[in-house]
Amino acid sequence: MRVLWRFARLEESYVLLGLGFLSNSGLFRLRVGITCPNCGSNFRVMQTRIRLVRLILWATLFVVAALIGAWSRRGGPAIDPKIPLAITLVAVVGLSTLQRFLSPYLATVRPPLNDEVLSYPLKSAYQVSNAEQRLQ
């Protein structure tokens, strides 16, 4: 899975323009599949757990920010307004980095349905790799 995400992120570095595999949020735009390198079976990459974890992380950030705001309005310690802004900025950057790192590990696979059309971005790389192994 990590290889699939790395390949999809090549577009972000402007190496492979126009592929458009990843959305701005780092999730696949298309229905993407992978092929098992051992048995050759095809699978669909499911992103449900990725979306769920992202929702939980961002909701937690907003709930904590709301609780801190309510606490400071009720007579908490007087703090400089720049400090919560800096903490929020660091939290957003940290969450974004964490999401980018965790996405491949949270993805699951399932066999494709009969009428399901999938894109296999790594299939040509897999076929080249198998051809090289057969030549050796």
C-alpha positions as CSV (number, residue, x, y, z in Angstrom):
1,M,0.0,0.0,0.0
2,R,2.8,2.4,0.8
3,V,4.1,2.0,-2.8
4,L,0.7,2.8,-4.2
5,W,0.5,6.0,-2.2
6,R,4.1,7.0,-3.0
7,F,3.4,6.5,-6.7
8,A,0.2,8.6,-6.4
9,R,2.1,11.3,-4.7
10,L,4.6,11.6,-7.6
11,E,1.9,13.9,-9.1
12,E,2.3,16.2,-6.2
13,S,6.0,16.7,-7.0
14,Y,5.1,17.4,-10.6
15,V,6.9,14.3,-11.9
16,L,3.8,12.8,-13.4
17,L,1.5,15.5,-14.4
18,G,-2.2,14.9,-15.2
19,L,-2.7,11.6,-13.5
20,G,-4.9,13.0,-10.8
21,F,-5.0,9.9,-8.5
22,L,-5.1,11.8,-5.2
23,S,-7.5,14.6,-4.2
24,N,-6.3,17.6,-2.2
25,S,-7.2,15.6,1.0
26,G,-4.8,12.8,0.1
27,L,-7.5,10.2,-0.8
28,F,-7.8,8.5,-4.1
29,R,-10.2,10.2,-6.5
30,L,-10.8,7.1,-8.6
31,R,-11.7,3.5,-7.7
32,V,-8.2,2.2,-7.4
33,G,-7.2,-1.4,-7.3
34,I,-4.0,-3.3,-6.6
35,T,-2.6,-6.7,-7.8
36,C,-1.1,-9.1,-5.3
37,P,2.6,-9.6,-6.3
38,N,2.5,-13.3,-5.1
39,C,-0.7,-14.7,-6.6
40,G,-1.8,-12.1,-9.1
41,S,-5.2,-11.5,-7.6
42,N,-6.9,-8.2,-8.0
43,F,-8.3,-6.2,-5.1
44,R,-10.0,-2.9,-4.6
45,V,-8.5,-0.4,-2.2
46,M,-11.0,0.7,0.4
47,Q,-10.6,4.1,2.1
48,T,-13.4,3.8,4.7
49,R,-11.1,3.5,7.7
50,I,-9.0,6.4,6.5
51,R,-12.0,8.6,6.3
52,L,-13.2,7.5,9.7
53,V,-9.9,8.1,11.4
54,R,-9.6,11.6,9.8
55,L,-13.1,12.5,11.0
56,I,-12.3,11.4,14.5
57,L,-8.9,13.3,14.5
58,W,-10.4,16.5,13.2
59,A,-13.5,16.3,15.5
60,T,-11.2,15.8,18.4
61,L,-9.2,18.9,17.5
62,F,-12.3,21.1,17.2
63,V,-13.8,19.7,20.5
64,V,-10.5,20.3,22.4
65,A,-10.3,23.8,20.9
66,A,-13.9,24.6,21.9
67,L,-13.3,23.2,25.5
68,I,-10.2,25.4,25.9
69,G,-12.0,28.4,24.6
70,A,-14.9,27.8,27.0
71,W,-12.5,27.2,29.9
72,S,-10.5,30.5,29.2
73,R,-13.8,32.5,29.0
74,R,-14.9,31.1,32.4
75,G,-12.0,32.6,34.2
76,G,-9.1,30.4,33.3
77,P,-5.6,31.9,33.4
78,A,-5.0,35.0,31.3
79,I,-3.0,34.0,28.3
80,D,-1.7,35.8,25.3
81,P,-4.2,35.3,22.3
82,K,-1.2,34.3,20.1
83,I,-0.5,31.2,22.1
84,P,-3.8,29.3,21.3
85,L,-3.3,30.3,17.7
86,A,0.2,28.9,17.6
87,I,-0.9,25.7,19.3
88,T,-3.8,25.3,16.8
89,L,-1.4,25.8,13.9
90,V,1.0,23.2,15.3
91,A,-1.9,20.8,15.8
92,V,-3.2,21.2,12.3
93,V,0.3,20.7,10.8
94,G,0.8,17.7,13.0
95,L,-2.6,16.2,12.1
96,S,-1.9,16.7,8.4
97,T,1.4,15.0,8.7
98,L,0.0,12.1,10.7
99,Q,-2.8,11.6,8.2
100,R,-0.3,11.5,5.3
101,F,1.8,9.0,7.2
102,L,-1.1,6.8,8.3
103,S,-3.2,6.6,5.1
104,P,-1.5,3.6,3.5
105,Y,-1.6,1.7,6.8
106,L,-5.4,2.3,7.3
107,A,-6.4,1.3,3.8
108,T,-8.1,-2.1,3.4
109,V,-8.7,-4.3,0.3
110,R,-11.5,-6.4,-0.9
111,P,-12.1,-8.4,-4.0
112,P,-13.8,-6.3,-6.8
113,L,-17.4,-6.8,-7.6
114,N,-18.3,-8.3,-11.0
115,D,-19.3,-5.0,-12.7
116,E,-16.8,-2.8,-10.9
117,V,-14.4,-0.8,-13.0
118,L,-11.0,-0.1,-11.2
119,S,-7.9,1.7,-12.1
120,Y,-4.7,-0.3,-11.5
121,P,-1.9,2.3,-11.5
122,L,0.8,-0.1,-10.5
123,K,-0.2,-3.0,-12.8
124,S,2.3,-2.0,-15.5
125,A,5.1,-1.8,-13.0
126,Y,4.2,-5.2,-11.6
127,Q,4.1,-6.7,-15.2
128,V,7.6,-5.3,-15.9
129,S,8.9,-6.7,-12.6
130,N,7.5,-10.2,-13.4
131,A,9.0,-10.1,-16.9
132,E,12.4,-9.3,-15.5
133,Q,12.1,-12.1,-13.0
134,R,11.2,-14.6,-15.8
135,L,14.2,-13.5,-17.8
136,Q,16.6,-14.3,-14.9
